[in-house]
Amino acid sequence: MIYFDNSATTKPHPEVIESFAKVSANYFANSSSIHPLGGQVEKLLDAARQQAADLIGVSKETIIFTSGGTEGNNTAIKGVALEHQSRGKHIITTQAEHPSIHDTCRSLEKLGFEITYMPVAEDGTVSAADVENSIRKDTILVTMMQVNNEIGSIQPIEEIGNVLKKHPKVLFHVDAVQGLGKVPLNLSDTGIDLCTFSGHKIHGLKGTGLLYVNHTAKLYPLLHGGSQESGIRSGTENVAGAVSFVKALRLIKEKQDIQKDNILKTLHDKLMKELSQLEGIEINSPAGGANHIIHFSVPGIKPEVIIHSLSQKEIYISTKSACSSRDLTESHVLVACGKTKEVSSSGLRVSFSYENKEEEVDIFVKEIKKAIQQFKEVLR
């Protein structure tokens, strides 16, 4: 099997599964209970929070454990909107966001918020200057992805953060789900107030994640009840999930340090070279984008046909965000980048992990050549 759909989800690491099972079996008490068993679980959760903080370089008090990227993005965006609506109802984002940001912003429009959806350049990025020019007196939040989940564009997060330092009342939220463990991001002194991470993108478990909330950022909680997670996320904590997430975080950070992106760059450059030599393929991923994502189109051939053909060879890729992959219309990201309808409706995404090998790229190239040739002959 060749699995090239790691931006949709990754295979859980055995150590992550083991840690989840061990905590579930032995630390099953409610961490809010005042008896000794509850106290043990509370200490374990506190230790996991400290370890997570150390791994991403922040203080323990800024760590909120969540169920993943969608919850993290919703908590950050809606939390800021509802908490700060008395001083402004303007939010800035881009036209090329993940549905968990785009649809969240759309939902806030129904509550009277005004959203500026910034156009992106051909490479899927915005400039810090354009962000600053979009800020108004009533702007309360700027929210965007670090790494685009479809084409791998990397936003100039540090530059934008530095601009927003001049506007301290405007909070900055970054969705770092696709970049974690693969594209460096420094949360210290970069102007980032909120940052979303997800476990299942780093060989962790689905339903696990983390939201970084700067000390100065105030959020209106979406869940009320027991005031867990600093009052931001009420509900009995998923301690096994938190511990397993931290295990996955440690492993991906170690892999990132050891590999220093070499294997991902090797795979990326090899496949980009091969694809650029194939007739009838248009590469959508920009130069200088994330090494683990390559997006391309085969105009004239439906992407689901190629995906099904490759899957018969046990090669697995995707079209776009897994959250919207069953929608066979145009990719809104490619549309935002100025691609034609033919290109934006025929996109395919290959996404690597540190576990992939060069030989797999060779096999993939061989099989996609066959698939494209077969379908072109049928269409003649």
N, C-alpha and C positions, 0 to 999 in steps of 0.2 A: 504494500500500500504506500502511495505517495500522498502525503497530506500537505497541501499548499493553501489551506484556508484558515491560517492561524490568526488572522485579524477578526474572524468571526468568533472563534473560540480555540483554545489550545487543549491538548490532552493533559489531564491532571498528572502531576508528578507523583510517583508512588509515595514519597516521603510526606507529601501534602495530605494524601488520602489517609496515610497511617496516623498522622498527627490529629486529623479530624476524628478518626475512629477512637483513638486513645482518649482524647478529651471527652468525647461523647459518652464513653463507657465509664470513665473514672471521675469525671468532674461534671456530673449531671445536675447538681443542685442549682438553685436560683441564686445568682450572685448578690441579689438584694436581701436574701434571707440573713437573719442575724445569728443563726446557729453556726457552729464551726465549719460544717460542710459548705455553707454559703460563703463563709469567710475565705475558704481555700479557693473557691472559684473566683471570688472577687480579686484575690491576689494574683491569680493566673491571668485574669483579664487585664489587670493593671500592668503586669509584666509585659503582656503582648502589646499594649498601647505604648509602653516605653520603648520596646524594641522597634516597633513601627516608626516611631518618632526618630529614633537614632538612625534608622536606615534611610530615611528621606531628609534628614537634617533639620528637624524642627523640634519644638518642645512638645512634651506629652499632652499638655492641655489642649493642643490644637487638633488632636486626632479624634475623629468621629467615625466609628465603624458603621458601615452601611451594607446594603444587599448588592451593591454594584454600581455601574456607571449611570444607569437611568435614574436610580434613586438619588445618587449623589448630585447629578445635574439638576434634577427637579428641586431637591432640597436647597441647593445653592441659589438658583435663579428665583424660584417662587419665594424662598425665605427672605432674600434681599428685597424683592418687590413688595411683599406684604409688610415687612418691617419698616421700610423707608418710603412708602408711598406718600406720606404726608409732606415730604420735601421734594418729591419729584416722581414722575411716572414714565420717564424715558429710559429705554434700554438699548444698547448698541450690540449687535451681533453681525455675523456675515451671512451671505447667501449660500454658503457651502458647508453648513453645519450638519452634524449627526441629528437624526430625528428627535433624540432626547433633549436637544437644545432647541432646534427649530420648532418642533411642535409645542414645546413648553412656552416658548415666546408667543406663538400663535394663540395659545390658550389665554395668555395674559392680556392679549388685545381685547378679548371679550370682556375683561374686567376693567377696561378703560386705560390700559397702559399703551404707550406709543413705542413701537419698535423700529429702529433703523436697521435694515438688513443691508449691510455694506456690500457693494459689488466687489468681486475678487478679480485679480489679474488672471491672465491665461494660465499661470502656474498655480492658481488656487489660493494665493496669498493676498493679504492686505498690507498696507504700509502704516507705520506708526504715525506718520504725518496725517494720513487720511482718517485714522481713528481720532486723533486730536481735533481735527476739523469737524468731526461729527458730534463732539461733546457740546451739550447745551447746559444752561443753568439748571434745568430740571433732570439732567442725566444722573442716574443712580448706579448703573451697572454696565460694564462691558463684559461680554461672555463669548468665548470661542474655544475651538480645539487647538491643541498644540500640534498634533499630527492628524491630517485629514485621513479618515478611515477608509476612503475609497481610493484616492490617488496618491496619498503619502506626502502631500505638501506640508512643509513645516512653517508655521507662522513665526514671525519675528517677536516671540513672546517677551524676551528681555527688553527689546527696544520699546515695545508697547507699554510694558510695565514701568519703564523709566519715564515715559511720557505721563502716565497716570499718577506718578508720584507728585506731579505738579497739580494734580486735581484730587486731593485727599478724600473728598466726599464721594468720589466715583469709585466703587468697588470693582475689582478685577477678578473674574472667575475664569479658570482654565480647565478644560476637559483634557486631562493627560492620559486617558485610558489607552490610546494606541501607542503612546510614546514610552510608557513605563518599562524600564529595563532595556530599552533599545535606543532611545534618543535622550540625551542628557537634559535635565531640567533642574535648575537650582531654585529652591523655594525661599532661600534666605536672601533678603534685601533685593528682590527683583520686582517688587510692587505687586506680587500676586497675593490676593486676599483669600481666595478659595480655590481648591484644586481637587479634581475628581480622579479616583483610581478604581480599577476593577480587578478582581482576582482571577476570573476565568480567562483573561487575556495573557496571563503570565504563568500558565500551568497550575493555577489554583482552581478552586471550586466555584461553580456558578452559585450566585446568591451571596457572594462575599465581596467586600470592597471597603473603601476608605474615602472620607471627605476631609481634606485639610481646611480648617477654619482659623484664619488669623485672629489673634487676640482682640484686634480692633473691629472685627467684622461682627455685626449683630444680625441674627437671623430670626425670622418668625418661624417657629416649628410647624411642620406639616402634620406631625403626630403628637397628640397630647395624651397624658396618662400618668406614667410613673416617673417622668423627668430623667430617664436614663440618658447616657451620652451627653452630659452637660446640658440637659434640658432640650436638646435639639432633636433627639430621636427617641421618643418614649417607646417602651416595649421591652420585654425580657430579652436580655442580650444573647446573641448567638455566639457564645464563648468559643465553642469548637470551630465555628466559622472564622472568628477573629484570629484565633491561634493558627489555623491552617493558612489563612491569608498571609500572615506574617512569615510563615515558613516559605510560602511561594515567593514572597517579596525578597526574603534573604537569598534564596536560591537564584532568582533572576538577577539580583544585584551582583552576586558572586560571578555568575556567568558573564554578565556585562563587563565586569572588571577583568576577567580572564581573557575573554575573546576580544575585548576592545573593538567590537563591531566587525572584526576581520571576516568572520565566516559569513555574516549577513552581507557585507560589501562584496565579498567574492561571489556569492550566489546572485546578488543583484546585478553586478556588472556582467557576469556570464550570461544571464538570461536577457538582459537589455541588449547585449551585443547580438545574440542569436535572433531576437525578435526584430531588431532593426534591419536585419537582412532578409526578412520574410516579406514577400510581396503581398499587398492587400491588408497589412496590419498598420494601425495607427497607435502609437504609444501615447498615453495620456498622462502618465506620471512625469513630473518635471525633473529636470536635472537638478541635483542638490536636494532632492526629497529624501524621505526616510528609506533606508536600505532594505527594509523588510517588506515593502509594499511596491508591487509593479502592477499598473493598470493599463490595459490596452484594449482596443476595439478591432473587431473584424467586420467592417461595414458590409451589409448585405446578408449576413448570416446571424440568425437569432442566437443570443448567448446561451439560452437554456439548452439549445440543441448541442452545442459544443460541450457544455458542462455534462450533459447526460452521456454523450459519446465518450468523454474522458473517464467518467465514473465507471463505465463498463470495463475499463482497464485498471480500475482501482486508483485513479488519479483524481484528487478532489480539489477544485478551485471554486470561486464564486463570481458573482456579478458585481455586487456593491455591498452596502451595509446589510448584514444578515437580518436586521430589523425591517428592511424594506425589500429584500431580495425576491420575495414572491410577487412584488409589484413589477410587472414586466414593461412598464412605461419607461420614459427617458430617465436617466440619472440626473437629479437636480444639481448635483455637483458639477457634472460635465456641462450642463446647460449654463450654469453660472460661470464656467471657465470659457464660454463662448463656442463650444463645440456644436457641430451641426446635429440635426435630429438623427441622421443616419449613424453618426459616431456615438452620440449620447444614449442611443437605444441598443447598442451592440457591445457594451463594455464587459470586460472580463477582468477579475482581480486575482492575482497570485500573491500570497502573503506567507513569508517564511518565519521560522523560529530557529533558535540556535541548534535545534536537533536535526535540521535538514542537511542534506549532503549534496555535493556537486553532481554525483552520478544521477541523482533524482532530477536535476535540471536537464541533463542530457536526455533522459527518458521522456520527460515532459515535452521537450522541444520536438523530439522525434514523433511523438503521438499527436501533438497538436498540428504539426505539418500534415500528417495523414488525414486528420479530421477535416481540416480546412480544404484540402484537395478533394476529398470525397464529396463534401457538400457543394463545392464549386462545380464539380462535374454534374451533380444532380440538378443544379440550377440552370445549367446550360440548355 
